Amino acid sequence: MSSHANRGSALEDLIEAQNAVYRSRGIAVVAKVPTPWKVQWRGGKIAGAFPERKGICDYVGCVGARAVGIEAKETEIDRLAWDKIPDHQRDWLSAYDRAGAIAGVVILWAGRGEVWAVPWRDIAVAMVGQRKSLPWQAGSRYRVTQGVGVCDYLARLVELERAA
């Protein structure tokens, strides 16, 4: 059983490995955005911790002259509920998209062993509809296949963007 603190670490490890490939090959520079934490102390011991402020998206960077904004989500079930993408992350991803950046959500369907790269625009449109989540059955068009490196999510996002 994984702890709350380690949720998403498998996906983050995969993305970090891919980002290292992008950087080493001169394809892109994408980095994790750290969330600042406030630690509460009681009697010289850590009593708790909480984020100091709401963060932006999980990863930012650039591919050539284009900015990149990526949110990483992992789910054990066959749907990703919209409430797993908080309003402040939606706002940032929407702003990135409007500014012409590559904006998207990389999803690890842990129970299926699949990784998807979904353009933010597709998620934003789906959120307006009556669905409360993105079902795994929504389609394999988002599936990331082995490309350059271990999980070529940027290539998938750009490919889907061009096809739109």
KOLZA-292557 format. One record per residue (C-alpha): residue number from 1; residue in three letters; y, z, x. Coordinates in steps of 0.5 Angstrom, whole numbers, plus 2048, in hexadecimal, padded with zeros to 3 digits. Layout:
<pts>
PT/resi/resn/c2/c3/c1
PT/NUM/ALA/Y/Z/X $
...
</pts>
This chain:
<pts>
PT/resi/resn/c2/c3/c1
PT/1/MET/800/800/800 $
PT/2/SER/807/7FE/803 $
PT/3/SER/80D/803/803 $
PT/4/HIS/813/801/7FF $
PT/5/ALA/817/801/806 $
PT/6/ASN/812/7FB/809 $
PT/7/ARG/812/7F7/802 $
PT/8/GLY/814/7F0/804 $
PT/9/SER/812/7F1/80C $
PT/10/ALA/80C/7EB/80C $
PT/11/LEU/811/7E6/809 $
PT/12/GLU/817/7E9/80E $
PT/13/ASP/812/7E8/814 $
PT/14/LEU/810/7E1/812 $
PT/15/ILE/818/7DF/811 $
PT/16/GLU/81A/7E2/817 $
PT/17/ALA/814/7DF/81B $
PT/18/GLN/816/7D8/818 $
PT/19/ASN/81E/7DA/81A $
PT/20/ALA/81C/7DA/821 $
PT/21/VAL/818/7D4/821 $
PT/22/TYR/81F/7D1/81E $
PT/23/ARG/823/7D4/823 $
PT/24/SER/81E/7D2/829 $
PT/25/ARG/81E/7CB/827 $
PT/26/GLY/826/7CA/825 $
PT/27/ILE/825/7C9/81E $
PT/28/ALA/828/7CF/81B $
PT/29/VAL/82B/7D6/81C $
PT/30/VAL/829/7DB/816 $
PT/31/ALA/829/7E2/817 $
PT/32/LYS/827/7E8/813 $
PT/33/VAL/82D/7EC/810 $
PT/34/PRO/82D/7F3/811 $
PT/35/THR/82E/7F8/80B $
PT/36/PRO/832/7FE/80E $
PT/37/TRP/82F/804/80C $
PT/38/LYS/832/80B/80B $
PT/39/VAL/82D/811/80D $
PT/40/GLN/82E/818/809 $
PT/41/TRP/82C/81E/80E $
PT/42/ARG/82A/825/80B $
PT/43/GLY/828/82A/810 $
PT/44/GLY/828/825/816 $
PT/45/LYS/823/821/813 $
PT/46/ILE/824/81A/80F $
PT/47/ALA/824/81C/807 $
PT/48/GLY/825/815/805 $
PT/49/ALA/828/80E/806 $
PT/50/PHE/82C/809/802 $
PT/51/PRO/82F/802/803 $
PT/52/GLU/837/803/805 $
PT/53/ARG/839/7FD/801 $
PT/54/LYS/836/7F7/7FE $
PT/55/GLY/834/7F2/802 $
PT/56/ILE/834/7EA/802 $
PT/57/CYS/82E/7E6/802 $
PT/58/ASP/828/7E8/807 $
PT/59/TYR/829/7E2/80C $
PT/60/VAL/82F/7DE/80E $
PT/61/GLY/830/7D9/814 $
PT/62/CYS/832/7D2/815 $
PT/63/VAL/82E/7CB/815 $
PT/64/GLY/832/7C6/819 $
PT/65/ALA/839/7C7/816 $
PT/66/ARG/836/7CA/80F $
PT/67/ALA/836/7D1/80D $
PT/68/VAL/830/7D4/80B $
PT/69/GLY/82F/7DA/806 $
PT/70/ILE/828/7DC/804 $
PT/71/GLU/825/7E2/800 $
PT/72/ALA/81D/7E4/802 $
PT/73/LYS/819/7E7/7FC $
PT/74/GLU/812/7E9/7FC $
PT/75/THR/80E/7EA/7F6 $
PT/76/GLU/807/7EC/7F4 $
PT/77/ILE/806/7E9/7ED $
PT/78/ASP/807/7E2/7EB $
PT/79/ARG/80E/7E2/7E9 $
PT/80/LEU/815/7E4/7EC $
PT/81/ALA/819/7E8/7E7 $
PT/82/TRP/820/7E6/7E7 $
PT/83/ASP/822/7EE/7E8 $
PT/84/LYS/81F/7ED/7EF $
PT/85/ILE/825/7E9/7F1 $
PT/86/PRO/82B/7EE/7F0 $
PT/87/ASP/832/7EC/7EE $
PT/88/HIS/835/7ED/7F4 $
PT/89/GLN/830/7E8/7F8 $
PT/90/ARG/831/7E3/7F2 $
PT/91/ASP/838/7E3/7F3 $
PT/92/TRP/837/7E2/7FB $
PT/93/LEU/832/7DC/7FA $
PT/94/SER/836/7D9/7F4 $
PT/95/ALA/83D/7D9/7F9 $
PT/96/TYR/838/7D6/7FF $
PT/97/ASP/836/7D1/7FA $
PT/98/ARG/83D/7CF/7F8 $
PT/99/ALA/840/7CF/7FF $
PT/100/GLY/83A/7C9/800 $
PT/101/ALA/836/7CE/804 $
PT/102/ILE/82E/7CE/804 $
PT/103/ALA/82D/7D3/7FF $
PT/104/GLY/826/7D6/7FD $
PT/105/VAL/821/7DB/7FC $
PT/106/VAL/81A/7DB/800 $
PT/107/ILE/815/7DE/7FC $
PT/108/LEU/80E/7E1/7FE $
PT/109/TRP/809/7E1/7F9 $
PT/110/ALA/805/7E6/7FC $
PT/111/GLY/7FF/7E6/7F7 $
PT/112/ARG/7FF/7DE/7F9 $
PT/113/GLY/800/7DE/800 $
PT/114/GLU/806/7D9/7FF $
PT/115/VAL/80D/7D8/801 $
PT/116/TRP/812/7D4/7FD $
PT/117/ALA/819/7D2/7FE $
PT/118/VAL/81D/7D2/7F8 $
PT/119/PRO/824/7CF/7F8 $
PT/120/TRP/829/7D4/7F5 $
PT/121/ARG/82C/7CE/7F0 $
PT/122/ASP/825/7CE/7ED $
PT/123/ILE/824/7D5/7EC $
PT/124/ALA/82B/7D6/7EA $
PT/125/VAL/82A/7D1/7E4 $
PT/126/ALA/823/7D4/7E2 $
PT/127/MET/827/7DB/7E2 $
PT/128/VAL/82B/7D8/7DC $
PT/129/GLY/825/7D6/7D8 $
PT/130/GLN/821/7DB/7D4 $
PT/131/ARG/81C/7DC/7DA $
PT/132/LYS/81C/7E3/7DD $
PT/133/SER/819/7E1/7E3 $
PT/134/LEU/816/7DC/7E7 $
PT/135/PRO/80F/7DB/7E6 $
PT/136/TRP/80A/7D9/7EC $
PT/137/GLN/808/7D3/7E7 $
PT/138/ALA/80F/7D0/7E7 $
PT/139/GLY/80D/7CB/7EC $
PT/140/SER/80A/7CA/7F3 $
PT/141/ARG/810/7C5/7F5 $
PT/142/TYR/813/7CC/7F8 $
PT/143/ARG/80D/7CD/7FC $
PT/144/VAL/80F/7CE/804 $
PT/145/THR/80A/7CA/808 $
PT/146/GLN/808/7CA/80F $
PT/147/GLY/80E/7C7/813 $
PT/148/VAL/812/7C8/819 $
PT/149/GLY/80F/7CF/81A $
PT/150/VAL/80C/7D4/816 $
PT/151/CYS/810/7D4/80F $
PT/152/ASP/815/7CE/80F $
PT/153/TYR/819/7D0/809 $
PT/154/LEU/81F/7CD/80B $
PT/155/ALA/81C/7C6/80B $
PT/156/ARG/819/7C7/804 $
PT/157/LEU/820/7C9/802 $
PT/158/VAL/824/7C3/805 $
PT/159/GLU/81E/7BF/802 $
PT/160/LEU/81F/7C2/7FB $
PT/161/GLU/826/7C1/7FC $
PT/162/ARG/826/7BA/7FD $
PT/163/ALA/821/7B8/7F8 $
PT/164/ALA/826/7BB/7F2 $
</pts>
